[in-house]
Amino acid sequence: MAIDTSIHNGRCGALATALAAHLADHACETLIAHGEVTLVVPVGHLLPVCRILHDHADFRFEQLIDVCGVDYAAYGQAEWETVEASSTGFGRGVDRDLDLAVDDPQRFAVVYHLLSLAHNRRLRLRVYAGGSAPVVDSVLPVWASANWFEREAFDLFGILFRGHPDLRRILTDYGFIGHPFRKDFPISGHVEMRYDPVQGRVVYEPVQIEPRVLVPKVIREDGRYAAHQPAPGVGNA
């Protein structure tokens, strides 16, 4: 197991050492940053690793706090270009022509936050789920609380959880198209919904919102606006 750490002491160091000792056969990577431990688990080893973390006396991570999806498309690419934005009113300072890594096998990840009540410590797991068709195993056999968390990650990111007994949308409507938290999902969506009094029911229609992006004016304390300031005493009674 690889351990990448700049703070390898104290509680984090003890946990990292235990992870390296008990998970040596699972090709995991342990990261320590900001006083937190993150375990990167290969997707094919997720369930065995989770069972060890839950059952082994050195870990005892009995509680699953949260499960969430992550979309790393355009990770590290800045779309805010406020330096050249308008100095008055609003400027179109966002570049939407980003190079999205849509097929990167590490585009989507699932992140799990674990708590050990027995040892009073926390651990973050990260599993890369793939790019074009992200799939990971459901951890429901280990932590029953993963049920709705995994449904949320499926609904918002389109990540499939193999073995989940009821993987369906939980936040969006039944007829919703797409997954809202994907970075290539249109901001205005695909369809809009309204109540039709003539038909007496809710109808879906193509969205009529014209996409636009407005960036608020950015004021910096570097003197570039000094020429617009009134002279001392001017306008003062």
C-alpha positions as CSV (number, residue, x, y, z in Angstrom):
1,M,0.0,0.0,0.0
2,A,1.3,3.4,-0.9
3,I,1.2,6.1,1.7
4,D,1.5,9.8,0.6
5,T,1.8,11.9,3.7
6,S,3.4,15.1,4.9
7,I,1.9,14.7,8.4
8,H,2.6,11.1,9.4
9,N,2.2,11.3,13.1
10,G,-0.3,11.2,15.9
11,R,-3.8,9.7,15.3
12,C,-3.5,10.0,11.5
13,G,-0.2,8.2,11.5
14,A,-1.6,5.4,13.7
15,L,-4.6,4.9,11.4
16,A,-2.4,5.0,8.3
17,T,-0.1,2.4,9.7
18,A,-3.0,0.1,10.6
19,L,-4.4,0.5,7.0
20,A,-1.1,-0.4,5.5
21,A,-0.8,-3.5,7.7
22,H,-4.3,-4.9,7.1
23,L,-5.0,-3.8,3.5
24,A,-1.6,-4.7,1.9
25,D,-3.3,-7.1,-0.5
26,H,-5.9,-4.6,-1.8
27,A,-3.6,-2.1,-3.7
28,C,-5.0,0.8,-1.8
29,E,-3.4,4.3,-1.4
30,T,-3.5,6.2,1.8
31,L,-3.4,10.0,1.7
32,I,-2.9,12.3,4.7
33,A,-3.7,16.0,4.4
34,H,-5.0,18.7,6.8
35,G,-5.2,16.2,9.6
36,E,-7.5,13.8,7.7
37,V,-6.9,10.4,6.2
38,T,-8.2,9.4,2.8
39,L,-8.1,5.8,1.6
40,V,-8.2,5.4,-2.2
41,V,-9.6,2.0,-3.0
42,P,-9.6,0.2,-6.3
43,V,-13.1,-0.3,-7.5
44,G,-12.9,-4.1,-7.6
45,H,-11.7,-4.2,-4.0
46,L,-14.4,-2.0,-2.5
47,L,-16.6,-4.5,-0.7
48,P,-13.7,-6.6,0.9
49,V,-12.0,-3.4,2.1
50,C,-15.3,-2.1,3.6
51,R,-15.9,-5.4,5.4
52,I,-12.4,-5.2,7.0
53,L,-12.9,-1.6,8.0
54,H,-16.3,-2.4,9.6
55,D,-15.4,-5.7,11.3
56,H,-11.7,-5.6,12.2
57,A,-10.9,-4.7,15.8
58,D,-8.2,-2.2,14.8
59,F,-10.8,-0.2,12.8
60,R,-14.4,-0.7,13.9
61,F,-15.9,1.8,11.5
62,E,-19.4,0.9,12.5
63,Q,-21.1,4.1,11.1
64,L,-21.4,5.3,7.6
65,I,-21.9,9.1,7.8
66,D,-22.3,10.0,4.1
67,V,-21.9,8.8,0.5
68,C,-21.6,11.3,-2.3
69,G,-20.6,11.4,-5.9
70,V,-17.9,13.6,-7.5
71,D,-17.5,14.6,-11.1
72,Y,-13.8,15.4,-11.9
73,A,-14.5,16.5,-15.5
74,A,-12.7,19.8,-16.0
75,Y,-11.1,19.4,-12.5
76,G,-8.4,22.1,-12.1
77,Q,-9.7,24.1,-15.0
78,A,-10.9,27.6,-14.1
79,E,-13.8,29.0,-16.0
80,W,-13.9,32.4,-14.2
81,E,-12.0,35.0,-16.2
82,T,-12.7,38.1,-14.1
83,V,-9.4,39.9,-14.8
84,E,-10.7,40.8,-18.3
85,A,-14.3,41.1,-17.3
86,S,-16.2,44.4,-17.6
87,S,-15.3,47.1,-15.1
88,T,-18.9,48.3,-15.0
89,G,-22.1,46.5,-14.6
90,F,-21.9,42.8,-15.5
91,G,-19.4,41.1,-17.8
92,R,-19.5,37.7,-19.5
93,G,-16.4,36.4,-17.8
94,V,-17.2,32.6,-17.9
95,D,-15.8,30.4,-20.6
96,R,-18.1,27.5,-21.2
97,D,-15.9,25.9,-23.8
98,L,-13.9,23.8,-21.3
99,D,-12.2,20.6,-22.3
100,L,-14.3,18.1,-20.4
101,A,-12.7,14.8,-19.8
102,V,-15.9,12.9,-20.3
103,D,-14.4,9.5,-20.9
104,D,-11.6,9.6,-18.3
105,P,-11.8,6.4,-16.2
106,Q,-11.2,8.6,-13.1
107,R,-13.9,11.2,-14.1
108,F,-16.5,10.0,-11.5
109,A,-15.7,8.9,-8.0
110,V,-17.8,7.9,-5.0
111,V,-16.7,9.2,-1.6
112,Y,-17.6,7.6,1.7
113,H,-17.2,9.1,5.2
114,L,-16.8,6.6,8.0
115,L,-16.9,7.0,11.8
116,S,-15.5,4.7,14.4
117,L,-17.3,5.2,17.7
118,A,-15.1,2.6,19.3
119,H,-11.8,4.4,18.4
120,N,-13.3,7.9,18.0
121,R,-11.8,8.6,14.6
122,R,-12.9,9.2,11.0
123,L,-11.9,7.9,7.6
124,R,-12.7,9.0,4.0
125,L,-12.8,6.4,1.2
126,R,-12.6,7.4,-2.4
127,V,-13.4,4.9,-5.3
128,Y,-13.1,5.9,-8.9
129,A,-16.2,4.6,-10.7
130,G,-15.3,5.2,-14.4
131,G,-16.1,7.7,-17.1
132,S,-18.7,6.9,-19.7
133,A,-20.6,4.3,-17.5
134,P,-19.7,4.7,-13.8
135,V,-20.4,1.6,-11.7
136,V,-19.4,0.6,-8.2
137,D,-20.6,-2.1,-5.8
138,S,-23.3,-1.1,-3.3
139,V,-22.0,-1.1,0.3
140,L,-25.5,-1.9,1.6
141,P,-24.3,-5.4,2.8
142,V,-21.9,-3.6,5.1
143,W,-23.8,-0.4,6.1
144,A,-27.5,-0.3,5.7
145,S,-27.5,3.5,5.9
146,A,-26.0,3.6,2.4
147,N,-29.5,3.0,0.8
148,W,-30.7,6.6,0.2
149,F,-27.2,8.0,-0.1
150,E,-26.5,5.7,-3.1
151,R,-29.8,6.6,-4.6
152,E,-28.9,10.3,-4.4
153,A,-25.6,9.7,-6.1
154,F,-27.3,7.7,-8.8
155,D,-30.0,10.4,-9.3
156,L,-27.6,13.4,-9.4
157,F,-24.5,11.9,-11.0
158,G,-25.7,8.8,-12.8
159,I,-23.4,6.5,-10.9
160,L,-24.8,2.9,-10.8
161,F,-24.5,0.9,-7.6
162,R,-24.3,-2.8,-8.4
163,G,-26.5,-4.9,-6.0
164,H,-28.6,-2.0,-4.7
165,P,-32.1,-3.5,-4.2
166,D,-34.1,-0.3,-5.2
167,L,-31.9,2.0,-7.3
168,R,-34.3,4.7,-8.5
169,R,-34.4,8.5,-8.4
170,I,-34.9,10.1,-5.0
171,L,-34.7,13.9,-5.5
172,T,-35.7,14.6,-9.1
173,D,-39.0,13.8,-10.7
174,Y,-39.8,10.3,-12.2
175,G,-39.7,11.7,-15.7
176,F,-36.5,13.7,-15.3
177,I,-34.0,13.4,-18.1
178,G,-30.3,13.3,-17.2
179,H,-28.3,13.8,-14.0
180,P,-28.1,17.4,-12.7
181,F,-24.7,17.3,-11.0
182,R,-22.8,16.1,-14.1
183,K,-20.6,19.0,-15.3
184,D,-21.8,18.5,-18.9
185,F,-25.5,18.8,-17.9
186,P,-27.1,21.9,-19.3
187,I,-27.8,24.6,-16.7
188,S,-31.3,25.1,-17.9
189,G,-32.1,21.4,-18.1
190,H,-33.8,19.5,-21.0
191,V,-37.5,19.9,-20.3
192,E,-39.7,22.1,-18.2
193,M,-42.9,21.2,-16.3
194,R,-46.1,23.1,-15.9
195,Y,-49.7,22.5,-15.0
196,D,-52.1,22.6,-18.0
197,P,-55.6,23.6,-16.9
198,V,-57.2,22.5,-20.1
199,Q,-55.8,18.9,-19.9
200,G,-56.1,19.0,-16.1
201,R,-52.6,17.5,-15.6
202,V,-48.9,18.3,-15.5
203,V,-47.3,18.4,-18.9
204,Y,-43.6,18.3,-20.0
205,E,-42.3,20.5,-22.8
206,P,-38.9,21.4,-24.2
207,V,-37.2,24.0,-22.1
208,Q,-37.8,27.6,-23.3
209,I,-35.1,29.3,-21.2
210,E,-32.3,30.9,-23.3
211,P,-29.0,29.9,-21.7
212,R,-26.9,32.7,-20.5
213,V,-24.1,33.3,-17.9
214,L,-23.7,36.5,-16.0
215,V,-20.6,37.2,-13.9
216,P,-20.9,40.0,-11.3
217,K,-18.5,42.9,-11.4
218,V,-15.3,42.2,-9.5
219,I,-13.7,45.2,-7.7
220,R,-10.1,44.8,-6.6
221,E,-8.1,47.0,-4.3
222,D,-5.2,47.6,-6.7
223,G,-5.9,51.2,-7.8
224,R,-7.4,50.4,-11.2
225,Y,-10.6,52.2,-10.2
226,A,-8.8,55.2,-8.7
227,A,-9.6,57.4,-11.7
228,H,-13.3,57.0,-11.0
229,Q,-13.1,58.2,-7.4
230,P,-14.1,61.8,-6.6
231,A,-11.4,64.2,-5.5
232,P,-11.1,64.8,-1.8
233,G,-13.6,67.4,-0.7
234,V,-15.6,67.3,-3.9
235,G,-19.3,66.9,-3.3
236,N,-19.0,67.3,0.5
237,A,-21.0,70.0,2.1
